[in-house]
Amino acid sequence: MRRSLKILLSPFGSEGDVNPLVWAGHALAAKGHEPHFLLPPKYATRAEGLPWTPVGREGDFESLVRDPRFWHPITGPAHVAKVMLQSFPDFLKAYQSCGFQPDLVITSTFGLAAAFAAEAAGIPRLNIHMQPAVLMSLRDCPVFSHGLEWLPAAPDFIKRLAFAGVNTVLNLSIKKEINDLRKSMGLPAVRDVFREIILSGDGTTLLCPPWFAKPQPEWPANTRQFGFPIETASLPLPLEVRAFLEKNPNPLLWTHGSANHDTARFHQCAIRTSEMLGLPFLIVGPEDPKESLPDTGFSVRHLRFEDIFPHCRAIIHHGGIGTTAKAIAAGRPQLVIPRAHDQPDNAARVERLGLGFRLPFGSCTPKFVASALSRLLESKDIAARCREFSPLVRNGSDASGFVEFAESLK
């Protein structure tokens, strides 16, 4: 008889980093295991009935991500790593105080505090990634930022130089602090933060299907790939949103992420573009627009995208992998306007699959966006591709394979 495992789940980052581990936690609980989360209070409701221990104080995460350096197209990931280090003491305190002795620790890409604690205690760790850009590959080379769309077609030595540049920026930014922390925990120093820590672990999971990112020989050993972690059960929309949809069916939905507070330009473009096209619109994000909205517009701080996307005509977004996956699942065309991190690469994959268009953030003006949206909404080819791929996501989100892989690590 299979033994029930005690499994600690510790995501770090935005809602897009938290949601996959929530999906994993529910899947593990359904198989009789005992999940327990370490979560910032901001995301407590995302645990959805599963036990959790708070990390830090309410508002800590928002104060960190309000820094504009978080969204720099080149150095943004290194700044995320620095922010992660600032939160390290809070995560370690939560780990030590939760009273939970795990058999397995599951982390997101930057959930390094729990990763180090697991390593120090000799506990197996499973690292979950959703973004294929993290698993840098010569044959499936990521598009790191606008202006580097040519890189996937470049000679291998150019790609290796680009990868080395990414590693160098990360090592220069945080390697000393990382090794100081590891020394204090009785762990050996590392030479390469990316390969020896972020891509380390007893197992690695990429939660996106092979048609979105083909398996590659350079991926870490013991890597398994599964479908997007999409919740198939929908929940009722809030009353005020349903009332808006009754008067304004099939709106455009605009969002630039759950953690991005620097959205004034995006919001202004959303309002002007929607008015130019004469279409109703819905804005979702942590900041409300600074200007008043017409009767055909509505703003809300948070919605589950799997619930609202099927009611929308098109999704205009930042290219976060969770948002991208849910737009594909809903069968809706996408206009992706990325800023940093994995977003440019996800945008390139959407366009490559024929599911939408991408625009650089510098072109986020009503004129350019309205033109791209008009082409997007008129494209029968894109509509057909969206219908083709939607069931692939919804039918490929079964978690049984993931649970079996997690169980095999203990």
Beta strands, then each sheet from edge to edge (+ up, - down):
strand 1: 6-10
strand 2: 34-39
strand 3: 52-54
strand 4: 104-107
strand 5: 125-129
strand 6: 203-207
strand 7: 223-226
strand 8: 252-255
strand 9: 281-284
strand 10: 297-300
strand 11: 314-317
strand 12: 334-336
strand 13: 356-358
sheet 1: 3+ 2+ 1+ 4+ 5+ 6+ 7+
sheet 2: 10+ 9+ 8+ 11+ 12+ 13+
end
